[in-house]
Structures are given as C-alpha cells and as structure tokens.
Amino acid sequence: MFTHRRTLMALSISLLSLSVACTPKANHATLGDLQDSVVANAVATSESDWHSSPATPEKIFAKWNGDLIQKKITSDEVCSGLAQVADKDLALFEEEIRAPRNAVLLSACLEQVTARLDNYWVGQRQILHTSTSNFFVDEGDNAFRFEDNVQYRDTNNGYLAVSADVAPKQVVLSFDDGPSAEYTPVILKALEQVNAKAIFFEMGSHVRQFPEVSRMVAAGGHSIGGHSITHRCLAAKAICQHSNGGHMLTFAEATAEIAGSLQAIYNAVGWVDPFFRFPYGEYDPELSQYLTQNGIANFYWSIDSEDWKSKTPQAVIDDTMRQLNARGRGMVLFHDIHHRTAEALPQFLKTLHDSGYQPVLIKPQNDQDRFNVRVVNQASGM
C-alpha cells in the first residue's frame, strides 16, 4: 500500500514537472505585462497620466514585437498571457489585437482572441438592451428624438468654454481624438437616430488619414474643432514635458499643432469652426492668448466620461450620468476612437432623454466665421 502511494506521488510530481517544463517560460512575463497595463489604467488619475505610462497597450505590444524579432518571446507565449486576461480587460487591448501590425505576434491565437472580443461586445449589447446589428433599437416605446437646440457663442475675442454656459438640464456632447474609420460612423448613426448634435474635436493626423469620415461628421450637421495634429501635450508645463517623453514643446511647435489641426479639417471639409480643445486639457497663458488673438474658442469640459479606462459601457454611462446629475448641466468629454464609447452611446442618449436633459449644439456667432479662421490658409482648402 505504501509503495503504491509512493509510486503515485512520484508519478504526480513527474507530471507536474513535465507540465511546468512545457509551459512557455515567458508566460509569466507576458501576463505580468498585461496585468501591469490593467493596473496602470485603473490607477491613472488622468488621460495624460495614462498615456505617459510605460504600460500602455501600444507600448507593451511594441516591446513584444521587438522581443519576437529577437526570439525572446513566441506567439504562443503572448497568446497564453492574453488567454488569462478577463474579457473586460481584454477590451483594453482591442486596438492592438486588431491592428495588422501585430498579426504575426498574435498568429497563434488571432482568430480565437478576436472571437472573444466579438462575443464580449455582443454580451454587453444584450445587457444594454441594444441591437447587435445596428447598436440601437429605435422602434416602439424606445423611439424618441430630441428637439433642435443650437446656441451661438461669440469667439472673435476668444472664449473659454467649460460648461459652455448652457442652462440647467442642457448638455453639450463632445468627442475627441477622431475621426475613426470604425467608430465615428457608428457614433454618428446613434446621434442621427435621436436628432442629437455634438462637437467633434479632431486630430489633424487622423483627418488626413480619414478625410471622408470628417466629411460625414460635417454632413451630419455637427460642429468640428481642432485637437492638435499628433495629440502631444502642448503647454509649457512639467506635466506636458513628462507626457512628451522629456521634451517641452516650444511656442512655435505648439501653435503649429493648433493651426495644423484646423488646417487639416478645413482642407478635408471646406470649413472649420474656430474651436480648439487642448490635448489633455493642458494649456498655458501664452497659448490661451494665441487663441484669443486669433478669435478661437478654447473648449475644456465639465464632465469627464473617462471612457479611456477599462470599464464596461454601462459603467461609462453610470459614471457620466452621476457627474451630470450632480452638476445639472455641462459639457461631456467622450472619445470617438473607443469601442466602449460607441457601445455606450445609444443607451446614454436614451438615459439623457429619460432624465429630461437636452443636447445643445454650440456654433460660432457668425456662420461665416467657420470659413475665415485666422490661422487657416484658405488657399490650401478643397
């Protein structure tokens, strides 16, 4: 009996040793990288803090690609790490997972991991009671449309918008960092279905890449402002120097980012509103004065959806509504480059309606101002 037990124990130890030996050595490293990224995202106190972290998905996938070339890691090992990440957190890495540049890195599991993501979003839509085909159910009792509400602001001598000076129960919807070929059209469809208008603060590099999407935004009757060319932090501040990897932008570099984003939109659309939002909301007195002198409004925000964090669409809705209800009015910051935002928006709009809020579209006092922004070269237009 004792000999039999000892034999079974020895066999068990041998099998355990074989299992450990067959486990890719880098599994712990890749899983650790993924866990570090999830934690860094959760504890980040601002979008700038998150983007400057060494643990962003873009940075760890870039590192893994370098390790793959040097044969320090295999696709199997990367896939093993991804397999151990919860679906909600896996969504944090969706852009990198779906990016063609990472196809070789994920060759061992690309089909399986993208199927996990697809199933996750189907499940989230079921939770939100939205359609799996068009993101939104607008029939029967669910059908509603907001009334038109356009308000004008004089930007000729500058204008700082935080709540955008809207009345109680009014809200300005704003979207940063687009246009996105994948998510901006979905967001535009959701807005159109309920007659809601928004301000899109677009990056020059993305406008140049997807000019047709910017034209879709314009055709939808929305306002469009600039958001820099590259999303670098523009202010002469320590936080921007840190965000830019130790480089403090000069005034000339910062203003080139401002003017360049407005020019890119003008070239794509044929006009641009004299509106600008600083990346991460960081500006300094000199840059503020630059906008004022050129009749450009500086748009901040009063309600941050934090849709860049790893959270469910329902959490995006709940967190945003909590802030909005506490203030009773204001300007909401979203990003039209995130899947979770596109998923959350239809139900968020319904929650706005059911809570008695009215979306407001902000436009310049004179419609001609969008054709005559002082820092835009009209000869470079369409």
Secondary structure, 3 states (H helix, E strand, C coil): CHHHHHHHHHHHHHHHHHHHHHCCCCHHHHHHHHHHHHHHHHHCCCHHHHHCCCCCHHHHHHHHHHHHHCCCCCHHHHHHHHHCCCHHHHHHHHHHHHCHHHCCCCCCCHHHHHHHHHHHHHHHHHHHCCCCCCCCCCCHHHCCCCCCCEEEECCCCCEEECCCCCCCCEEEEEEECCCCCCCHHHHHHHHHHCCCCCEEEECHHHHHHCHHHHHHHHHCCCEEEECCCCCCCCCCCHHHHHHCCCCCCCHHHHHHHHHHHHHHHHHHHCCCCCEECCHHHCCCHHHHHHHHHCCCEEECCCEECCCCCCCCHHHHHHHHHHHHHHHCCEEEEEECCCHHHHHHHHHHHHHHHHCCCEECEEEECCHHHHHCCCCCCHHHCC
